[in-house]
Amino acid sequence: MQFDEAINIQYTSGTTGFPKGATLSHHNILNNGYFVAEVMGFTDQDRLVIPVPLYHCFGMVMGNLGCVTHGATMIYPSEGFDARAVLEAVQEERATALFGVPTMFIAELEHPEFAHFDLRSLRTGVMAGSPCPIEVMKKVQTAMHMRDVEICYGMTETSPVSFQTRIGAPLEKQVGTVGQIHPHVEVKIVDPESGEVVPIGSPGELCTRGYSVMLGYWNNHEATQKAIDTARWMHTGDLAVMDDEGYVNIVGRIKDMIIRGGENIYPREIEEFLYTHPSISDVQVIGVPDARYGEEIMAWVKLKAGAQLDITALRAFCRDQIAHYKIPRYLKVVDSFPMTVTGKIQKYLMREQSIRELQLEAADLATA
């Protein structure tokens, strides 16, 4: 057995359609698990609660291998995610670190018994798997005592992490970016049309290269060629902006970008603003077809307990705070979002459902 032979096949989460089997090597995952824990400052004194699935890179690589390479303790709170079980495990095991996707942290923070648990042993952890809302990050740092909580960014195809925030970074960098490039990984941000590298501060597609890039999609040469170019750059499909200090902000998926009347709109920007609404617990923004503008903006929101919200109130909250063309035209209040088993939002399903409910089939055909 050689270090660069395949060790497992991790299926992508299917946020945009059918999952594909990312084939990963020993070299891919062992190194990535090591570097995630190393950047977090892990030692054999750390005790990590892992509520994320082990069949996903978050649990299997970042959790298990991160702990194994540093002699840290692995704690599994329950077979499936349960917010109370996570809080109990942190308290009873005096955990120093906690992993989770944003929806998990939101569920923990909003658990009716949250205030009864002693979480003061926590110092660090990772929020990853999908875009991490700034307001949620701030609550995790304060209410959960995770002062050194970090954001990781990556994808199954890159083993998974390629960016991570650093301990001691300025607060706005910790909560408002996905950090800086990982050790021994290359990155470039390119114009999706021309493939040319864009200037600092300009949005483009994020591409990564290095030890972490998968061997390919299992038995799917065509999909592999679309994702990895001849120079071994992995094209992520994510839109990103890098500042002059090398910090990157993920502004959205190329497929999720909304084009309304010729304006490019990134859902992430609107979502971050709507998280500041006092009645909103969680929010996802999508584009739906519109005969006049090509696309219109729709917000799906989960409300806090006892709260109410209608589209008139939402639009009033947005007025004079964000550009008029970014104000949602449609609102849907929900108890949950369609998600993969690993906690990633499936916006394509939200769009399909919204088109049916709003009877926008004709507009969809007109703009196709």
N, C-alpha and C positions, 0 to 999 in steps of 0.2 A: 504494500500500500504506500503510495507516494503522497506528499503533502498537498499537491495540486490536483489530486483526483477528487471526483465528486464524493461528497459525504451525505448530502441530503437534497431533496427537492422541495423547496418552499413555494407553495402556491400563493400568487398575488391575490390581493383581497377582492378583486372584482368591483372596484368603485365605478368603473366605466363600462363594464360588460363581463365577459367570461374570464375567469381566472386563468393564468398561465403558470407553468411550473418553472420557477427560477432555479437553475441547478447551481448549487454552491459547493465550493471545495473546502477542505480542512483549512487551507491557507486563508480563504475568505473569512470564515466565521471565527476562527480562534483568535486571529489578530484583531478583528473588529471588536469582539467582546472584551479583549484585553485593553484596547485603547479607550473604549467608552468608560470603563471603570477607572482607568488611569487618569483620565481628564477629570473625573469626579473626585479624585483623591482617595480612592478606596484603599483600605488596609484590612488586615485580618481581624480588626476590631469592629468592622462594620457589619450590620445586620439588616438585610434587605427584604422587604415585603414585596412579593411578586404576584399581583392579582391578574396579570395579563397572560394570555394563553401560551402554552409551551410549544404549540404547533406553529407559532408565529415567531419571527426573528426577535421581537421585543422581549419575549420571555426566554426563548431558547438561547439566543446569542447574547443580548445585552444583560439579561438577568443571570441565567445559569453560567455561561462562560465568563462573564464579567466577574462573578463571585469565585468560580473555580480558579481563575488565573491570579486571584489576589487573596485566596484563603478566607473570603468573607462568608457569612452565614446566609443561606437561602431560606426564606419563610414563605410557605404557601398558605394563604388564609382560608381558602375554600376551593371546591372543585370548579365552580363557576363564579363569576364576579358577584359579590354581595357586599354592598357598602359597609354594612354593620360589621361583617366579618373582618374587613380590612381594618377598620378602626379598632376593633378588639385586638387584632393581631399586633398592631403597632403598640398599643398600650401594654399588653401582657408580655410581649417579647422584647420590649424596650428597643424597638427598631430604630435604626439611625437613618434609614433610607426607604423610599417608597416609589414604585413605578406606577404609571397609569396613562391612559389616553385621557384627553380633556373631559369626555363625558363621565369617566370614572371619578375624576376629582370633583366635578360638579355634583355628582350624586353623593359623595362623601361629605362635602361642605353643606349640602342641603338636607342631610339626614336629620330627622327630628331629635335624635339623641346626641348629635355631634358635640354639643357643649359639655357633655358628661364624660368625654374621653380625654385622657391625659396624653397629649401628643408631643410633649416637650423633648422627648428623646430624639426626635427627628432633626436632621440637619440638612439632608440633601435628598436627591431623587431625580427622576426624569419624567417629564411630560412630553409625550411624542405620539406618533401614529397618525395625527391629523393636525391642522393648524391650531396653535395654542392661543386662546383668547387672552389679551393683555390683562383684562380685569380679573380673570380667573387666576392667572399667574400671581397677581398681587395678593389675592386672598390666600393662596397656597403658601406664599412666603410669610404672611402674617398670622392668619388664623391656625395654620397647620404647623407653624414654626420651622418650615423648610426654607431657611434663609438662603441656602445654597442650591435650591432646586434648579435644575438645568433643562433646557429645551434641546432635544436632539432632532435632527432632520435627516431623512434618508429614504430608502425604499428597499423592498425585499431584494431587488436586483443588485443592490450594492451592499449587501451583507449585514446590517442595513445602513449604518450611520456614515454620513459624510460631512455633517456640520454639527457643532455642539457649542453651547454657551460655556463660558469659563467662570470659575469661582473668582470673585473679586472684580468682575467686570462692572462698569457703571450700570445702575439700575435700569436705565432706559434700554441698554443693550441686552440685559438679561431677560427682560420681559417683552421687548419689542422686536427682537430678531431671533434667528435660529443659530446665532453665534458665528464662529469662524471655522475655517476648513479644518478637517481632522488630520492628524499626523499621517504622512506618507500618502496623501490623496491629492490629486490635481482637480482643478475646477475651472470652467470658463462659462461665461454667460453670452449667448449668441442671439442674433436676430433669427427668429424661427423661419423666415422666408429665405434670407440670403446665406445664413450660416456664419456670417461674420461676427466677430466679437464686438459687443456693444460698449460704449463708454461707461465709466463709473457713474452710478446714479441712474442709469437707464435700464428699463425692464427688458428681459429677454429670457430665452429658455436656458435653464441650468443644465450643464453637462458635467459629468464627473469621469475621472479616469484613475486607474491605479489598481493596487492589490485587491480591492474590495469588489470590483466589477465581476459579476457572475460569469460562469462558463458559457451560459446561454440558456434559452428556454428549452425545456426537455422535449425532444422530438418535434421541434417547431423552428426549423431553420429560417423560414420566412419572417416570423415575428422577431427572431433574434437579429436578423439583418436590419430590420426597421428600428430596433432599439439601440444597437451598438454599431457604430460606423466603422469604416476600415482602419481608422486610427485608434480603435478601441475606446472611443468616447461613448459613454452611456448617456443617451438623451432621456432626461427624466420626464419631459412633458409638463414640468412646473415652470411657472413664470417667477423670476427672481430679480432682485435689485441688490447690488453690492455697493457699500459705501467706501470711502477712501481709507478706512481702517480694516477693510476685509470682512466686515460684518454683513451678513446677508439677510434680507427679508423676503419671505415667500409671499408673493402677492396673489397667487392663485394658480389653478390649472389652466393650461392653454385651452382645453376643451370647455372649461367652465366660464371663461371670460365672456362677458356680455357686451354685445355691440348694439347700442341704442342710438339710432339716428346718426350713425357715423362716429359716435363717441365710444372709446374702449373703456369699459367699466370693470373693475376688479371686485368681485363679491366680498373678498376678505376685508377691504376698506370699509364697506357698509356694515358688515357684521361687527367689526370692532367698535364702530360708533353705536350700533344698536345695543351692544352689551352694556352700555352705560345707562340704558333706560331702566328706571327703578322697578318696572314690572316684569322685565324680561330675564328669564333664567338662562336660556340658550337660544341661539338663532342660527339659521342657515339661509343664505340668499342665493337665488337662482334666476336665470333668465327664462322667460316664456315668450312664445312667438307673438308678434303684433303686426297687423297689416300695415300700419302707418310708419312705425319706427323700426321695424325689423324684429326688435326684441323689447320687452318691458321687464321691469324688475319686480320680483316677488319675494317676500320674506315669509319663511316658516318660523314660527316662534313657539317656544315653551315658556309658559308664564310661571312666575313664583306663586306659591300657595295663596289662594284667595284673591289674586290679582285679575284685573280685566283690561282688555285692550281691543280697540277697533281700528280700522284703517284711518279714520279721520284723526284720531288721537295720535296715531303713529306718525302720520304725515305732518301734523302740527309740531311734534317733537323734533322732526328732521328739519323743518323750515328754518332757513337762515343759519343752519349749522353745517349742512353739507350741500353740495351743488344740487340745484333743482332737478337735474336729469338723473341724479343718483337716488332720489327719493322713491321708495317702493310704491308701485301702483296697486299691488295686490298684497293681501295679508292672509295667512292661514295659521290659526292657532292649533297646535297639536300637543299630544302627550309624549310623542316620541318621533324620531326620524328614522327612515329606512337606513339600516346600517349593516355592514358586514359583521361576521362573528368576531372580528378583531377590533370593532369599534370605529370603523371608518364610515363616513357618511356617503351614501349612494345617491348623489345628486341627479344622476340620470333617471333614477326611479321617481324622484321628487318631481322632476320636469314632466315625465310621462303622466303621472297622476294628476298634476296641476292642469295639463292640457285637457285631459278628459273632464275634470271638474269644472273648469272655466269655459269649456266648449270652444277651445281655440284651435280645433283641428283644421279649420279652413285657413286660418292665419299661418299655421304651421306648414301647410302645403304651399301657401303663397310665398313663404320665405325660404323654402327648402332649396 
